[in-house]
Amino acid sequence: MNALKKERVEFRATHEAKLSIEEAALLSGKTVSSFVHDLVTEKAREIINERKRLLVCESQWGSLMKALDNPPKPTALMDEIIKLSMEEENWTVTMSSTM
């Protein structure tokens, strides 16, 4: 069920922009309001989600830098992968069930 749309948003546009929006809405099979609403809402969510991911990264920056500055010692499997990558261009590593 769609939520009742009560809020109104208005903006000014050039005549050419208005014609383009109307044409795109028509080609999309939507009203101008629905077309603009859908595109703007999608873009707003995109920007908000991107910023939230960025904030999470910023809040964990210190931990990330510490981990990069002090990496753990390579495991036996990591050593094997490094050795193989130095020796051959194409290689396969299989993990045993004992690991």
C-alpha positions in Angstrom: 0.0 0.0 0.0 1.4 3.4 -1.0 1.7 6.0 1.7 -0.5 9.1 1.2 1.5 11.8 -0.3 0.8 15.0 1.5 3.9 17.1 1.1 4.6 19.4 -1.8 7.9 20.1 -3.5 8.3 22.8 -6.1 11.3 24.0 -8.1 12.0 26.3 -11.0 13.4 25.0 -14.3 14.2 26.5 -17.7 11.7 26.0 -20.5 14.1 23.5 -22.2 14.5 21.5 -18.9 10.7 21.4 -18.4 10.2 20.1 -22.0 12.9 17.4 -21.5 11.4 16.3 -18.2 7.9 16.1 -19.7 9.2 14.1 -22.7 11.1 11.7 -20.5 8.1 11.2 -18.2 5.9 10.6 -21.2 8.4 8.0 -22.6 8.5 6.4 -19.2 4.8 6.1 -19.0 4.6 8.2 -15.9 3.2 11.6 -14.9 5.7 14.4 -14.6 5.2 14.4 -10.8 5.7 10.6 -10.6 8.7 10.7 -12.8 10.5 13.5 -10.9 9.5 12.0 -7.5 10.9 8.6 -8.4 14.2 9.9 -9.8 14.8 12.5 -7.0 13.9 10.0 -4.3 16.2 7.4 -5.7 19.1 9.9 -6.0 18.5 11.2 -2.5 18.6 7.6 -1.1 21.8 7.0 -3.1 23.5 10.1 -1.6 22.4 9.4 1.9 23.6 5.8 1.7 26.9 6.8 0.3 27.4 9.4 3.0 26.5 6.8 5.7 29.1 4.4 4.3 31.6 7.2 4.3 30.8 8.0 7.9 31.3 4.4 9.0 34.6 4.4 7.2 35.7 7.6 8.9 34.7 6.3 12.3 36.8 3.2 11.8 39.7 4.9 10.2 42.0 4.7 13.2 41.4 0.9 13.5 42.0 0.4 9.8 45.3 2.4 9.9 46.5 0.5 12.9 45.7 -2.9 11.3 47.5 -1.8 8.1 50.6 -0.5 10.0 50.8 -3.7 12.1 49.7 -6.6 9.9 49.5 -10.1 11.4 52.2 -12.6 10.6 51.3 -14.6 7.4 49.7 -18.0 8.0 51.1 -21.1 6.4 48.5 -20.9 3.7 49.4 -17.2 3.0 53.1 -18.2 2.8 52.2 -20.9 0.3 50.1 -18.5 -1.8 52.9 -15.9 -1.8 55.5 -18.5 -2.8 53.3 -19.9 -5.6 52.5 -16.4 -6.9 56.3 -15.7 -7.2 57.0 -18.9 -9.0 54.1 -19.3 -11.5 51.7 -17.1 -13.4 48.8 -19.5 -13.1 48.3 -21.5 -9.9 45.7 -23.2 -7.7 45.6 -23.5 -4.0 43.5 -26.1 -2.3 42.6 -26.0 1.4 42.7 -29.3 3.4 40.0 -30.1 5.8 42.6 -30.0 8.7 42.9 -26.2 8.5 
